[in-house]
């Protein structure tokens, strides 16, 4: 190879290297838009719970577990580890105090009006099984977006509240809220008081 050929090859290699470096330097970085994580909503397999002393009900045992509360033996939580959510369920025996307990529960729901856009109530009745209740949907960014009460109006009163262990954001949580709301409705429809 002559000196001229060597010079031409070196010059060509240098030009290719310069073009590669310059074309790489001109690449622009464009940030991706903000998005939410994809949430995998699993099929539910409902079974009756035997963890509560006051009532039994169906819950999705393949994605949740019923945990009795140590401080209050008649209270329990339905825990959803995958969704970082929990339905707190508290029980009050009635002794002629239905009005006071109902109003206390209603006040608890309406404390969320500070962050709520709207609060809707859906009544529930099952006279055959002595189950009467209300499902509260709290729109906006409240701490608890779904709550419910169940009673037989004489001896039993159960209230529940859905909470997530993270900052409320209606846009990102909406699919999971609707998914767990269905479980709350299913609980209300299948709940039976223990004798």
Secondary structure by P-SEA (a helix, b strand, c coil): ccaaaaaaaaaaaaaaaaaaaaaaaabbbbbccccccbbbbcbbbbbbbccccccccccccccbbbbbbcccccccccccccccbbbbbbbbbbcccaaaaaaaaaaaaacccccccbbbbbbbbcccccccbbbbbbcccccccccccccccccbbbbbbbbbccccccccaaaaaaaaaaaaaaaaaaccccc
